[in-house]
Amino acid sequence: MNDWLIQNPNDPMAGTAKNEVFYYIDLLSELEESIYPTILNECPFQIYQQIGVLL
């Protein structure tokens, strides 16, 4: 994802992609600090579709 963002900094979907990357980085951070083995994925399905189009 980072490589794509570097190559396409002005793509209209770049902001969405960056937000989602940071969202999942935050979730991973929470998981590492948590005593629970899983996290609840609350990402809207539309975001997955947008990322798929983006890639």
C-alpha distances in whole Angstrom, upper triangle without the diagonal:
4,5,5,6,9,10,10,12,14,13,15,12,10,12,12,8,9,12,10,8,12,14,12,13,16,17,16,19,21,21,22,25,26,29,28,25,23,22,22,19,20,17,19,18,18,14,13,15,13,10,11,13,10,8
4,5,5,6,9,10,10,14,13,15,13,10,12,13,9,9,12,12,9,11,14,14,13,16,18,17,19,22,22,22,25,27,30,29,27,25,23,24,22,22,20,21,21,21,17,17,18,16,13,15,16,12,11
4,5,5,6,9,10,13,13,16,14,12,14,15,12,12,16,15,13,15,18,17,17,20,21,20,22,25,25,25,28,30,33,32,30,28,27,28,25,26,23,24,24,22,19,18,19,17,14,15,16,12,11
4,5,5,6,8,11,10,13,11,9,12,13,10,11,14,14,12,15,18,17,17,21,22,21,23,26,26,27,29,31,34,33,31,28,27,27,24,24,21,22,21,20,17,16,17,14,11,12,12,9,8
4,5,5,5,9,8,11,10,6,9,11,8,8,12,12,11,13,16,16,16,19,21,21,22,25,26,26,28,30,33,32,31,28,26,27,23,24,20,21,21,20,16,16,17,14,12,14,14,10,10
4,6,6,9,10,14,13,10,12,14,12,11,15,16,14,16,19,19,18,21,23,23,24,27,28,28,30,32,35,35,33,31,29,30,27,27,24,25,25,23,20,20,21,18,15,17,17,13,13
4,6,9,9,13,13,10,14,16,13,13,17,18,16,19,21,21,21,24,26,26,27,30,31,31,33,35,38,37,35,33,31,32,29,29,25,26,25,24,21,21,21,18,15,17,16,12,12
4,6,6,9,9,7,11,13,11,12,15,16,15,18,20,21,21,24,25,25,27,30,30,31,33,35,38,37,35,33,31,31,27,27,23,24,23,21,18,19,18,15,14,15,14,10,11
4,6,9,9,6,9,12,11,10,14,15,15,16,19,20,20,22,24,25,26,28,30,30,32,34,37,36,35,33,30,30,27,27,23,24,24,21,19,20,20,16,15,17,16,12,13
4,6,8,7,9,12,12,12,15,17,17,18,20,22,22,24,26,27,28,31,32,33,35,36,40,39,37,35,32,32,28,27,24,24,24,21,19,20,19,16,15,17,15,12,14
4,5,5,8,10,10,11,14,15,16,18,19,21,22,24,25,26,28,30,31,32,34,35,39,37,36,33,30,29,26,25,21,21,21,18,16,17,16,12,12,14,12,9,11
4,6,7,8,10,11,13,14,16,17,18,20,22,23,25,26,28,29,30,32,34,35,38,36,35,32,29,28,25,23,20,19,19,15,14,16,15,11,12,14,11,9,13
4,6,5,6,9,10,11,12,14,15,17,18,20,21,23,24,26,27,29,31,32,35,33,32,28,26,25,21,20,16,16,16,13,10,12,11,8,8,11,9,6,10
4,5,5,6,9,10,10,12,14,15,16,18,20,21,23,24,26,27,29,30,33,32,31,28,25,25,21,20,17,17,18,15,12,14,14,10,9,12,11,8,10
4,5,5,6,9,10,11,12,14,15,17,18,20,21,23,24,26,27,29,32,31,30,27,24,23,20,19,16,16,17,15,12,14,15,11,11,14,14,11,13
4,5,5,6,9,10,10,12,14,15,16,18,20,21,23,24,26,27,30,28,27,24,21,20,17,15,12,12,13,11,8,10,11,8,8,12,12,9,12
4,5,5,6,9,10,11,12,14,15,17,18,20,21,23,25,26,29,27,26,23,20,20,16,16,12,13,14,12,9,10,11,8,6,10,11,8,10
4,5,5,6,8,10,11,12,14,15,17,18,20,21,23,24,28,27,26,23,20,20,17,17,14,15,17,15,12,13,15,12,10,14,14,11,13
4,5,5,6,9,10,11,12,14,15,17,18,20,21,22,26,25,24,21,18,18,15,14,11,13,15,14,10,12,14,12,11,15,16,13,15
4,5,5,6,8,10,10,12,14,15,16,18,20,21,24,22,21,18,15,15,12,11,9,11,12,12,8,9,12,10,9,12,14,12,13
4,5,5,6,9,10,11,12,14,15,17,19,20,23,22,21,18,16,16,14,14,11,14,15,15,11,12,14,13,10,13,15,13,13
4,5,5,6,9,10,10,12,14,15,17,18,22,21,20,18,15,16,14,14,12,15,17,17,13,14,17,16,14,17,19,16,17
4,5,5,6,9,10,11,12,14,16,16,20,19,18,16,12,12,10,10,9,12,14,15,11,13,16,15,13,17,19,17,18
4,5,5,6,8,10,10,12,14,15,18,17,16,13,10,11,9,10,9,13,14,15,12,12,16,15,13,16,18,17,17
4,5,5,6,9,10,11,13,14,18,17,16,14,12,14,13,14,13,16,18,19,15,16,19,18,16,18,21,19,19
4,5,5,6,9,10,11,12,16,15,15,14,11,12,12,13,13,16,18,20,16,17,21,20,18,21,23,21,22
4,5,5,6,9,10,10,14,12,12,10,7,9,9,10,11,15,17,18,16,16,20,19,18,20,23,22,22
4,5,5,6,9,10,13,12,11,10,8,11,11,13,14,17,19,21,18,17,21,21,19,21,24,22,22
4,5,5,6,9,12,12,12,12,11,13,14,15,16,20,22,23,20,21,24,24,21,24,27,25,24
4,5,5,6,10,10,11,10,8,11,12,14,15,19,21,23,21,21,25,24,23,25,28,26,26
4,5,5,8,7,7,7,6,10,12,14,16,19,21,24,21,21,24,25,23,25,28,27,26
4,6,8,9,9,10,10,14,15,18,19,23,24,27,24,23,27,27,25,27,30,28,28
4,7,9,10,11,11,15,17,19,20,24,26,28,26,26,29,29,27,29,32,31,30
4,5,8,9,9,12,15,17,19,23,25,28,25,25,29,29,27,29,33,31,31
4,7,9,11,14,17,19,22,25,27,30,28,27,31,32,30,32,35,34,34
4,6,8,11,14,16,19,22,24,27,25,25,28,29,28,29,33,32,31
4,7,10,13,16,18,22,23,26,24,23,27,28,26,27,31,30,29
4,7,9,13,15,18,19,22,20,19,23,24,23,24,27,27,26
4,6,9,11,15,16,19,18,17,21,22,20,22,25,25,25
4,6,9,12,14,17,16,16,19,20,19,21,24,24,24
4,6,9,10,13,12,12,15,16,16,17,20,20,21
4,6,9,11,11,11,15,16,15,17,20,20,21
4,6,8,7,8,11,12,12,14,16,16,17
4,5,6,7,9,10,11,13,15,16,17
4,5,5,7,9,10,11,13,14,16
4,5,5,6,9,10,11,12,14
4,5,5,6,8,10,10,12
4,5,5,6,9,10,11
4,5,5,6,9,10
4,5,5,6,9
4,5,5,6
4,5,5
4,6
4
